[in-house]
Amino acid sequence: EEARLIIDDYISFYNYERLQLKTRQTPYETRCLST
């Protein structure tokens, strides 16, 4: 159970907070701009 919470936190960080070096945006921002 605790491992699942840690993984969920990491996934949300990876998708919504992590900046990509190439675009200087988060993956979420990149997806929003492409639609």
C-alpha positions in Angstrom: 0.0 0.0 0.0 2.8 2.5 0.9 4.7 1.6 -2.2 1.6 2.3 -4.3 1.3 5.8 -2.8 4.9 6.5 -3.5 4.5 5.3 -7.1 1.4 7.5 -7.5 3.3 10.5 -6.3 6.1 9.8 -8.6 3.8 9.4 -11.6 2.1 12.7 -10.9 5.5 14.4 -10.5 6.7 12.9 -13.7 3.7 14.1 -15.7 2.8 17.4 -14.2 5.9 18.9 -12.5 9.0 17.6 -14.2 10.5 20.0 -16.8 11.7 18.6 -20.1 15.1 20.0 -21.0 14.3 20.3 -24.7 11.0 22.1 -24.4 11.3 23.7 -20.9 7.7 22.5 -20.3 6.1 19.7 -18.4 4.7 16.8 -20.4 1.2 17.9 -19.4 1.8 21.4 -20.8 3.1 19.9 -24.0 0.0 17.8 -24.5 -2.3 20.7 -23.8 -0.6 22.9 -26.4 -0.7 20.2 -29.0 -4.5 19.9 -29.0 
